Amino acid sequence: MVKNPQEKIDMFESALQPLFSNLESCIGQISSGLNITTVIQVHHSLSSVGTILKGFEGLPPQEFDAKFISVLQQVSQVVLITLESFIDFNIVREASQFCIVRLFILLSKLPNQDQQDITRDVLSKFIATIMNNFDKLKMTELVDLLNFVSQICHNGYNSQSIYKSEAKRS
């Protein structure tokens, strides 16, 4: 087991990089036409990213340095871009939600206001993407989404800033 926090983050990045490259390649294949293999590959890559994130849920908040937070932001961008690119596919939406849930668990540990803004931004982009494509969701996805939103409300009860919209802050 790696004890040094910096080594953990380096290992985290090195495990994510091939998955990010694979997702980038899959997104690049959209213009030449999709096949089921590409969609399954996207699902597996996102599921792997989520599983890696799950392994860091026990990390103490004091080990959340700027580099780790930057990696989490990068993960959120990759997941959201992939979701937007493959929004028509149920298995990709589910894998994306799995990643976002894992990110939420990590990001909700962030101590200060600026870092809580990251959480709010990731969640608002995810929910906006899903709601803009509401007609594509299956009933089970709606139930899962409502459960997730309920969990956000429950966890954010003590952090009122999570409920503020971007327009109100400006």
KEKETOR-355749 format. One line per 4 residues: number of its first residue (from 1); their letters; for each residue x, y, z of N, C-alpha, C. Coordinates in Angstrom, 3 decimals, decimal comma, padded with zeros to 6 digits. Atoms other than C-alpha are relative to their C-alpha. Layout:
BEGIN
NUM	a	X:Y:Z:X:Y:Z:X:Y:Z; ...
This chain:
BEGIN
1	mvkn	000,829:-001,176:000,000:000,000:000,000:000,000:000,878:001,245:000,000; -000,766:-001,238:000,117:001,273:003,436:-000,912:-000,404:000,939:001,131; 000,279:-000,875:-001,140:001,560:005,727:002,115:000,161:001,479:-000,359; -000,279:-001,376:000,373:002,935:008,883:000,520:-001,158:000,562:-000,839
5	pqek	001,123:-000,576:000,748:000,031:011,128:-000,620:000,345:000,375:-001,435; -000,394:-000,382:001,359:001,974:012,388:-003,644:000,099:-001,225:-000,901; -000,094:001,237:000,776:002,680:008,830:-004,789:-001,398:-000,521:-000,341; 001,381:000,417:000,264:-001,043:008,050:-004,470:-000,585:000,785:-001,168
9	idmf	000,528:-000,849:001,064:-001,921:010,986:-006,713:000,666:-000,343:-001,331; -000,700:000,389:001,218:000,751:010,008:-009,242:-000,526:-001,329:-000,534; 000,554:001,296:000,386:-000,579:006,461:-009,260:-001,423:000,185:-000,556; 001,352:-000,348:000,429:-004,116:007,854:-009,615:000,016:000,513:-001,442
13	esal	-000,117:-000,567:001,350:-003,103:009,885:-012,671:000,438:-001,043:-001,021; -000,502:000,996:000,949:-001,209:007,017:-014,268:-001,046:-001,073:-000,301; 001,082:000,962:000,248:-004,206:004,698:-013,880:-001,089:000,613:-000,878; 001,049:-000,673:000,769:-006,579:007,281:-015,372:000,400:000,318:-001,439
17	qplf	-000,436:-000,481:001,315:-004,465:008,365:-018,357:-000,366:-000,939:-001,156; 000,389:000,877:001,121:-004,980:005,239:-020,533:-001,523:-000,019:-000,225; 001,462:-000,032:000,129:-008,719:005,390:-019,816:-000,441:001,283:-000,696; 000,305:-001,272:000,664:-008,839:009,065:-020,823:000,349:-000,074:-001,485
21	snle	-000,405:000,136:001,400:-006,943:008,257:-024,015:-000,994:-000,861:-000,769; 000,984:000,873:000,636:-009,386:005,470:-024,796:-001,308:000,742:-000,248; 001,241:-000,768:000,165:-012,385:007,742:-024,225:000,154:001,047:-001,100; -000,261:-000,985:001,055:-010,825:010,424:-026,420:-000,059:-000,657:-001,380
25	scig	000,026:000,742:001,260:-010,322:007,854:-029,162:-001,429:-000,369:-000,396; 001,402:000,363:000,266:-013,936:006,691:-028,861:-000,814:001,222:-000,444; 000,699:-001,234:000,396:-015,212:010,283:-029,061:000,393:000,370:-001,428; -000,468:-000,270:001,353:-013,094:010,708:-032,194:-000,644:-000,882:-001,049
29	qiss	000,632:000,933:000,938:-014,847:007,734:-033,774:-001,440:000,370:-000,326; 001,396:-000,381:000,219:-018,252:009,434:-033,611:-000,210:000,470:-001,437; 000,173:-000,562:001,350:-017,701:011,261:-036,907:000,027:-001,072:-001,081; -000,062:001,063:001,007:-016,941:008,018:-038,743:-001,082:-001,058:000,201
33	glni	001,092:000,938:-000,250:-020,022:006,278:-037,387:000,278:-000,885:001,197; -000,136:000,789:-001,227:-020,620:004,428:-034,165:-000,369:-001,453:-000,242; 000,424:001,398:-000,052:-020,763:000,731:-033,593:-000,125:-000,390:001,462; 000,291:000,424:-001,373:-021,787:-001,198:-030,524:001,293:-000,225:000,803
37	ttvi	-001,276:000,227:-000,686:-018,162:-002,066:-029,710:000,529:001,292:000,615; -000,468:-001,301:-000,509:-017,286:001,625:-029,318:-000,803:000,412:001,226; 000,864:-000,371:-001,124:-020,263:002,240:-027,034:000,335:-000,836:001,240; -000,356:000,884:-001,125:-019,359:-000,762:-024,870:001,365:000,381:000,558
41	qvhh	-001,331:-000,436:-000,436:-015,749:000,413:-024,757:-000,107:001,268:000,851; 000,220:-001,218:-000,778:-016,920:003,839:-023,531:-000,567:-000,358:001,374; 000,605:000,435:-001,268:-019,089:002,167:-020,875:001,051:-000,603:000,925; -001,007:000,648:-000,837:-016,215:000,015:-019,646:001,046:000,987:000,504
45	slss	-000,991:-000,989:-000,423:-013,779:002,929:-019,567:-000,560:000,895:001,105; 000,622:-000,832:-001,042:-016,205:005,125:-017,596:-000,194:-000,789:001,292; 000,167:000,839:-001,198:-016,979:002,250:-015,220:001,334:-000,186:000,716; -001,334:000,132:-000,597:-013,249:001,792:-014,673:000,415:001,288:000,708
49	vgti	-000,308:-001,288:-000,636:-012,803:005,500:-013,949:-000,754:000,103:001,329; 000,808:-000,042:-001,223:-015,649:005,308:-011,409:000,525:-000,929:001,073; -000,540:000,968:-000,962:-014,142:002,244:-009,779:001,307:000,511:000,602; -001,242:-000,588:-000,514:-010,758:003,964:-009,483:-000,329:001,119:000,989
53	lkgf	000,420:-001,067:-000,919:-012,473:006,991:-007,928:-000,481:-000,578:001,326; 000,522:000,627:-001,217:-014,210:004,691:-005,462:001,133:-000,406:000,939; -001,154:000,383:-000,814:-010,794:003,522:-004,280:000,599:001,152:000,785; -000,541:-001,164:-000,681:-010,003:007,081:-003,161:-000,999:000,629:000,964
57	eglp	001,013:-000,567:-000,894:-013,172:007,672:-001,131:000,447:000,030:001,451; -000,496:000,026:-001,380:-011,337:006,802:002,082:001,146:000,962:000,259; -001,105:-000,948:-000,142:-008,667:009,425:001,451:-000,412:001,129:000,937; 000,346:-001,084:-000,923:-008,625:011,929:004,331:000,035:001,358:-000,714
61	pqef	000,061:-001,315:000,652:-009,560:015,498:003,310:001,307:000,786:000,059; -001,259:-000,735:-000,087:-006,183:016,805:004,468:000,976:-000,405:-001,108; -000,840:000,417:001,124:-004,617:014,872:001,556:-000,520:000,532:-001,334; 000,569:-000,594:001,214:-006,770:016,788:-000,957:000,780:001,265:-000,339
65	dakf	-000,789:-001,179:000,379:-004,057:019,058:-002,284:-000,462:000,510:-001,366; 000,400:-000,639:001,261:-004,290:021,278:-005,369:000,122:-000,965:-001,180; -000,196:000,946:001,108:-002,955:018,530:-007,655:-001,118:-001,037:-000,028; 001,069:000,998:-000,069:-005,511:015,984:-006,456:-001,323:000,612:-000,467
69	isvl	001,236:-000,685:000,401:-008,342:018,491:-006,880:000,010:000,257:-001,504; -000,134:-000,213:001,443:-007,044:019,297:-010,354:-000,304:-001,290:-000,777; 000,284:001,290:000,643:-007,163:015,603:-011,268:-001,501:-000,292:000,057; 001,444:000,210:-000,111:-010,738:015,392:-009,972:-000,760:000,880:-000,995
73	qqvs	000,633:-000,879:000,986:-011,671:018,387:-012,131:000,184:-000,557:-001,409; -000,263:000,597:001,308:-010,053:016,703:-015,122:-000,914:-001,200:-000,224; 000,905:001,150:000,099:-012,026:013,528:-014,423:-001,415:000,486:-000,310; 001,366:-000,486:000,216:-015,253:015,527:-014,242:-000,173:000,507:-001,428
77	qvvl	000,093:-000,492:001,375:-014,525:017,222:-017,575:-000,068:-001,148:-001,002; -000,006:001,153:000,903:-013,754:013,916:-019,292:-001,351:-000,722:000,052; 001,283:000,696:-000,151:-016,902:012,298:-017,889:-001,123:000,798:-000,652; 001,072:-000,830:000,559:-019,134:015,222:-018,857:000,079:000,106:-001,521
81	itle	-000,157:-000,045:001,461:-017,708:015,506:-022,382:-000,415:-001,329:-000,618; 000,377:001,321:000,504:-018,107:011,772:-022,871:-001,507:-000,195:000,077; 001,448:000,098:-000,143:-021,668:011,889:-021,552:-000,704:000,783:-001,109; 000,617:-000,823:001,044:-022,555:014,722:-023,935:000,143:-000,654:-001,379
85	sfid	-000,252:000,619:001,302:-021,021:012,811:-026,849:-000,786:-001,285:-000,218; 000,669:001,297:000,104:-022,754:009,513:-026,089:-001,322:-000,020:000,773; 001,214:-000,141:-000,806:-025,957:010,776:-024,438:-001,127:-000,925:-000,450; 001,074:000,849:000,517:-028,136:008,565:-026,646:000,051:-001,428:000,537
89	fniv	-000,180:001,386:-000,409:-026,845:005,390:-025,021:-000,162:-000,165:001,511; 000,348:000,256:-001,393:-028,306:004,148:-021,749:001,209:-000,448:000,822; -001,126:000,521:-000,794:-025,184:002,258:-020,672:001,054:001,077:000,255; -000,946:-001,094:-000,208:-023,050:005,386:-021,109:-000,555:000,981:001,033
93	reas	000,612:-000,888:-001,011:-025,514:007,521:-019,127:000,157:-000,607:001,393; -000,128:000,652:-001,309:-025,455:004,952:-016,311:001,441:000,024:000,504; -001,406:-000,011:-000,406:-021,653:004,710:-016,281:000,444:001,417:000,373; -000,322:-001,394:-000,325:-021,398:008,517:-016,312:-000,543:000,368:001,365
97	qfci	000,578:-000,301:-001,315:-023,735:008,762:-013,342:000,805:-000,683:001,098; -000,841:000,707:-000,970:-021,634:006,165:-011,522:001,241:000,843:000,319; -001,184:-000,839:-000,198:-018,571:008,396:-012,044:-000,349:001,280:000,754; 000,389:-001,261:-000,640:-020,406:011,566:-011,015:-000,327:-000,228:001,477
101	vrlf	000,284:000,329:-001,409:-021,657:009,901:-007,827:001,309:-000,148:000,768; -001,302:000,180:-000,654:-018,088:008,864:-006,986:000,708:001,351:000,160; -000,590:-001,341:-000,103:-016,867:012,392:-007,754:-000,678:000,817:001,093; 000,736:-000,744:-001,027:-019,594:013,867:-005,573:000,452:-000,402:001,397
105	ills	-000,439:000,479:-001,316:-018,517:011,704:-002,648:001,359:000,601:000,350; -001,319:-000,587:-000,251:-014,935:012,938:-003,019:-000,071:001,518:000,130; 000,052:-001,458:000,001:-015,742:016,556:-003,825:-000,763:000,569:001,189; 000,768:-000,503:-001,145:-018,213:016,879:-000,959:000,851:000,099:001,260
109	klpn	-000,914:-000,096:-001,139:-015,262:016,495:001,421:000,843:001,282:-000,030; -000,837:-001,185:000,134:-013,638:019,686:000,142:-000,385:001,043:001,033; 000,288:-000,845:-001,147:-013,320:022,156:002,996:-000,438:001,430:-000,284; 000,292:-001,427:000,105:-013,451:025,704:001,648:-000,979:000,330:-001,127
113	qdqq	001,042:-000,459:000,922:-015,916:027,714:-000,429:000,397:-000,147:-001,461; -000,439:000,106:001,392:-013,845:027,839:-003,629:-000,059:-001,443:-000,476; 000,005:001,407:000,374:-013,512:024,098:-003,617:-001,424:-000,551:-000,037; 001,406:000,417:000,061:-017,230:023,649:-002,881:-000,637:000,473:-001,300
117	ditr	000,484:-000,479:001,294:-017,848:025,707:-006,020:000,262:-001,033:-001,089; -000,318:001,058:000,957:-016,165:022,905:-007,968:-001,095:-001,056:000,033; 001,056:001,001:-000,158:-018,708:020,454:-006,576:-001,284:000,478:-000,655; 001,242:-000,548:000,551:-021,602:022,692:-007,485:000,050:000,055:-001,525
121	dvls	-000,137:-000,109:001,454:-020,278:023,279:-011,015:-000,118:-001,369:-000,682; 000,058:001,348:000,576:-019,787:019,569:-011,713:-001,434:-000,524:000,038; 001,366:000,504:-000,133:-023,231:018,684:-010,386:-000,976:000,737:-000,907; 000,935:-000,750:000,837:-024,998:021,486:-012,221:000,172:-000,346:-001,474
125	kfia	-000,232:000,391:001,394:-023,369:020,547:-015,545:-000,556:-001,397:-000,275; 000,521:001,357:000,178:-024,251:016,888:-015,054:-001,529:000,007:-000,058; 001,468:-000,021:-000,057:-027,856:017,558:-014,089:-000,571:000,737:-001,205; 000,475:-000,736:001,179:-028,263:020,119:-016,896:000,078:-000,873:-001,251
129	timn	-000,144:000,882:001,164:-026,962:017,623:-019,456:-001,090:-001,074:-000,001; 001,041:001,033:-000,096:-029,338:014,946:-018,212:-001,378:000,606:-000,253; 001,334:-000,607:000,159:-032,320:017,294:-018,023:-000,240:000,489:-001,434; 000,149:-000,409:001,397:-031,662:018,631:-021,540:-000,294:-001,184:-000,915
133	nfdk	000,250:001,221:000,768:-031,965:015,038:-022,718:-000,976:-000,908:000,738; 000,964:000,697:-000,857:-034,785:014,061:-020,387:-000,807:-001,049:-000,758; 000,828:000,897:000,801:-036,763:012,414:-023,187:000,688:-001,321:-000,324; -000,746:001,218:000,302:-034,028:009,779:-023,635:000,093:-000,946:001,193
137	lkmt	-000,157:000,789:-001,225:-034,150:008,542:-020,053:-001,066:-001,081:000,126; 000,934:001,074:-000,340:-035,734:005,274:-019,028:-000,480:000,234:001,432; 000,579:-000,186:-001,329:-037,868:005,043:-015,913:001,012:-000,318:001,108; -000,989:000,348:-001,040:-035,098:003,332:-013,917:001,065:001,086:000,128
141	elvd	-000,971:-001,093:-000,057:-032,717:006,143:-014,842:-000,579:001,201:000,734; 000,656:-001,100:-000,709:-035,228:008,711:-013,611:000,002:-000,244:001,505; 000,004:000,353:-001,421:-035,533:006,893:-010,307:001,398:000,185:000,582; -001,379:-000,149:-000,472:-031,744:006,734:-009,975:000,395:001,476:000,103
145	llnf	-000,314:-001,427:-000,016:-031,445:010,430:-010,848:-000,664:000,694:001,184; 000,696:-000,604:-001,133:-034,070:011,417:-008,284:000,627:-000,413:001,331; -000,697:000,444:-001,217:-032,336:009,314:-005,640:001,311:000,757:000,188; -001,266:-000,730:-000,062:-029,046:011,000:-006,481:-000,236:001,452:000,409
149	vsqi	000,308:-001,392:-000,354:-030,567:014,491:-006,328:-000,419:000,080:001,469; 000,382:000,030:-001,423:-032,125:013,567:-002,963:001,226:-000,120:000,888; -001,227:000,164:-000,779:-028,711:012,473:-001,713:000,801:001,302:000,014; -000,686:-001,297:000,064:-027,202:015,770:-002,892:-000,639:000,962:001,001
153	chng	000,719:-000,889:-000,928:-029,893:017,662:-000,963:000,286:-000,375:001,447; -000,266:000,468:-001,364:-029,338:015,528:002,124:001,427:000,371:000,430; -001,400:-000,283:-000,350:-025,541:015,899:002,051:000,299:001,486:000,012; -000,260:-001,422:000,086:-025,687:019,571:001,151:-000,800:000,837:000,964
157	ynsq	000,859:-000,719:-000,929:-028,090:020,487:003,922:000,773:001,032:000,814; -000,802:-000,913:-000,815:-025,334:022,060:006,008:000,836:000,958:-000,830; -000,773:-000,867:000,893:-023,713:023,697:002,987:-000,959:000,675:-000,964; 001,008:-000,688:000,804:-026,264:026,145:001,648:000,551:000,494:-001,333
161	siyk	-000,581:-000,511:001,245:-023,828:027,334:-001,039:-000,199:-000,972:-001,154; 000,175:000,978:001,064:-024,387:024,113:-002,959:-001,302:000,235:-000,762; 001,301:-000,230:000,626:-027,942:025,281:-003,722:-000,053:001,288:-000,812; 000,016:-001,277:000,711:-026,996:028,684:-005,100:000,318:-000,223:-001,466
165	seak	-000,274:000,112:001,431:-027,125:029,030:-008,854:001,108:000,963:-000,372; -001,070:-000,864:000,494:-024,374:030,637:-010,868:-000,491:001,430:-000,182; 000,555:-001,336:000,228:-026,659:033,570:-011,700:-000,113:000,788:001,298; 000,152:-000,701:-001,282:-027,249:034,398:-008,037:001,343:000,432:000,563
169	rs	-001,330:-000,329:-000,519:-023,524:034,433:-007,267:000,579:001,214:-000,707; -000,594:-001,087:000,793:-022,691:036,938:-010,004:-000,537:001,345:000,381
